[in-house]
Amino acid sequence: MSTRGTRGTRGTWIEQAVRAEAELGEGPTWDAAAGRLIWVDILGCRIHTYEPATGRRTVRTTEQHVGAAKPRECGGLVANLRDGIGLYGPDDGFSWLARDPVPGRRGNDAAVAPDGSLWAGTMYYDEKPGGAALTRFAPDGTATEVFGGVTVSNGTGWSPDGTLLYYVDTPTRRVDVCRVEDGLPVDRRPLAVVEEGAGLPDGLTVDAEGCVWVALWDGAALRRYTPRGDLDRTVPLPVPRPTACAFGGPHLRDLYVTSARTGLERPHPLAGSLLVIPDAGEGARGTAFAG
C-alpha cells in the first residue's frame, strides 16, 4: 500500500494506492480468492489488478470499452463490454457469454448478486434519456431485464442478508432501494436523494452493517447512508470525480475508491488514480460470478 496520503476532515487518512491517469476509472472489486483488487478504465479499455500485500499490478487491454470486470468462480474474469458480456478464462482465452451490440450504447457498472448472477448496466454515450437498462445474466447467459427506461445505470449492491437491492440511475440523483423476492427486486423506492450542488451519485458498495457508501461524481466525496436513508457520514476526497468504492484487503476494512480525469476543465494531480481509506469500516463479503 502506498504511504503517500492526505488527511481529510475528521482526521480521515486517504492514500494513493495506485498512481494512474485513468480516463474513467471505475468498478473496484475485491477478489478474495486472489487477494487483489480489480478495477477498470472504461474509456482507456483497460482492466487493472492490484495486490495490496505485494504491490504487484497488472494491466489487461481490452478491444472495447469495458464498464466493469468481476472475478469468476472458475478463475478469470467476466466483463461488461461495449457489445455485451465477455468471459476471460484463467488462461486468458476470451469468449462471449452474451453479445448484443447496439450502436451508440456501451456497458457500464455491474455487480454480482448473492446467487452468482451478473447484473450489468448499460448507457448511451450521449446519455440518451431512458435508453438503457439493468439486466441480470445467469451463469448460462440467460438474460432477464431488471430495470428498463434507465439513462445511466450505475451503482448496484445488496444488503448483507440479500433481502434488499440498492441501485443508482445517476441522472435521477437518487439511491433507490428494493425488496428482493425470488431473486428479483420489487417495490423500488428512493432511499436517499443527493441535493443539487453536491455532485451526482455514481458507484456504490454496502458494508457489513448494511450501510450504503456512494461516490459523488463532481462532488469530491463519499457518502454513507444508513438502511433507513439517513446520511451517516461524508468523506471529502482529494479528487473531483470519484466514481465508485469497494472494501478490500484481507479483513475487508480498507475502502478503495476509483476516480476519473475525463471532462475536467483543468488537470488534477490525483484524478484517475486508485485511492484507499485504510480501516474505514468493515465490508460485506462479495460473490464471484458463477459462470
N, C-alpha and C positions, 0 to 999 in steps of 0.2 A: 504494500500500500504506500502511496506517495506520502511524504512528510510535508509537502508544501500545502499550506492551507490558509484559511482566513477565519476569523471569529465573527459570527453574525450576532444579531441581537439575542439577548438572554443567554449569551455565552455559548451558543451553538457553534461547534467547530466543524468547518466544512473543508474537505480536502479535495485536491485534484487527483483522482485515481489514475486516469489516463489522459495525457495531453494529446488532444486531437483537434482537428479542424473539420469536423463532420459538417456537411451542409445541413443535414436534417437528422441528427442523432435521435434515436427512438428505441422503444421497446426493451428496456433492460429486463432480463430474466435470469434468475439463479438456477443453474444446472447443478443440482446437489450431487448427482452421481459422478460428475467430473470435477466438482469443486471449482467451478468457473462461472463468470457472468457472461451472458450472451447479450449483445445489443447490435443495432443496425444503424447504418447511414442510408436512409431511404433514397435520397437523390444521388448519393455517391455510389449506389449499387454495391454496398459492402456489408458483410456480416462480420462483426468483431467478436472475439472472445478475450477474456482477461481472467487470469488466475491470481487472486489476491495473495495467496500463500507464497507464490514464487515470483510474481511479477510477469510471468510469461503471457505473451499476447499473440494472437493470430488474426489474420485478416483474409477473408474469402471474398473475391469479386464475383458478383452475380451478373447475368446477362440482361437483367431487367431491374427496374426499381423494386426494392424489397421493403415492404411495410413492417414486417415482423419475422422473427425466427425463434423457434422454440425447440427444446430437446425432445427426442423421441425415446420411447421405452427400449427400442431395439438398438439404440445408438444413432448418431447422425442428427439431422435437423429437419423440421417441417417449416416451410417458408411461405408467407403470404406475399406473392409476387404480383407484378402488374397484371398478368394474364391468368392468375389462378393460384392454386395451392401446389407447391412443389415439394418433393421429398429428396433430401440428400442422405445417402447411406453412410455407414461408418467408413466405407472405402471411398467416399467422395463421389460415388455414382449418383446420377440425377434421374428422376422420373416425375411425371405429373400425376398427382392424386386427383386433381380436378382442374380442368382448363376451360376457361370461359372468357376469352378476350373480348373486350368492349372498347371501341375507340374512345379515347379521352378519359378512361377510367383506370384506376390502379388500386391495388391492395393497400390497406393502411394498417392500423393497430390490430392485434389479435391476442387471444388468450386461450389457455387450455382449461377446460372445465373439470370439475372433480371426477367425472366419468371418463376422462381421457379423450373427449372430443375437442376439436379445434373450433373456436368461434372467431371468425375472421371478418373484419370490416372492410368496406371499400369507400372510395370518394372519387369525384371527378377532379381533374387538375384545375378546372376553373371553378370548382366548388359549386357546381350546379345544384340549386336547392332541391332536395327530395330525390336526387337521382341515384342514391347509393343504398346500401343495406348492411345489416349484420347477419351472417349466415353461419349455421352450425354444420361442420363437416365431421361425419362419423369416421372411424378408422378405415372403413372400406371406401370412403369418398362420397357416400350418400350425403346430399346437401339438403338442408332444411332452412328456409328463410326464417329468421327470428324477428327482425325488425326491418320493415321496408320504409320507404319515404324518408330515408336518412340523408343528411347532407355531408357531414364529415364524421364518419364512425371512428370513435377513439376509445378511451379507457373502458375496459371491461374486467370485472372481477367478481368473486363470490365470497360470501361470508364464510368464516372458518367451518361452520357446520353444513355449508352448501345449501341452506334454505333461502338465501337472498342473493339476487344478482344486482350488481351496480353497473351503471352504463352512462357514457357520455357521448352525446351528439353535439360537438363543440359549439356550433352557432346558437344553440338553444340557451347557452350559458348555464345549463343545469347538470347536476349529477343526479341521475334517476335511480330508483330502487324498485325491484320487482320481487314478488314471492316466486319460488321455484316449485313447480308441480310436475311430476313425471319428467323431470329434467329440463323443462322449458319454462320461461318466465310468464307470469300473469300479473295483472293489476299494477302496471307500470305507473309510477307517480314520481314527482320531484322529491328528492331528499334534501337538496340544497341548491341555491341559486347564487352564482357569482355575480356580484354587483358590477355595474358599469365602472370602468376605470381601474378595476382590479386585475385585469387580464382575462383570458379565456380558459376554461377547463380543458385539459388535454388528457394525457395518460394517467392511470391511477393504479394503486395497489391497496390491498386490505391487510391489516395487521392481525396479530393473534388475538387482540381484544375486540376485533370486529369493526375497528375504526377505519375510515377510508381516507387515504392520502392521495391528493390530486395535485398535479403540476399545473401551474398557471402560465400559459403562453402569453408573453408580453406583460406578465405580472411579476416576474423575477422572484417567485416564491413557490413554496409548497403549502398546502393547507391540509389539516387533519380534521375530519368531521366524525362525530360520534354516530352510532347506528340510529340515533334519534334525529340526526341532521344538524346538531349543534356544532358550531365552529369551535374546536377544542384547542387548536394550535396553528400558528402561522410561522413558517421558517423562511425568512428572506434569503435569497440566493445571489451569488455574485455573477449571475448570467441573466440576461434579459428574457431569453426564451427557453426556459426549461420545458421539456416535452413529456417526460414520464419518469416514474420512480419504481423501485423494487427493492425489497430486503434481500440481503445476501450475506455471504460469509458462513463459517462453519456452524454458528449458532443463530443465523438469520437476524442479527442485531444491527448490521450496518445497512444504511439506506443509500442506494445508488440512484443517481439522477442523470439522465441524458439531457443534452441541450442542442440548440441549433444556431447556425450562423446565417442561414438563408433569410433574405429580406431585411437584414439590419441596415439602418441608414449609415452607420459608421462601424468600423472594425471594433471588436471587443476581444480582449486577450484570452478569456476563458471560454467564449462561446464555441460550441462544437465539442467541448471536452466532456469526459465522463467524470462526474463528481461523486463524492461519498460523504455521508454524515455518519461518523462512527458512533456506535452504541445509541442509535436514535430511538430504539424500541425493540419490539420483537415481531418478526414477520410470521405469517402463516405459511405452512408448508405447501409447496406447489405440486402439480401433477405433470408428468411427461405425456406427450401425445402418444396414444395407444396404437397408432398406425405405423 
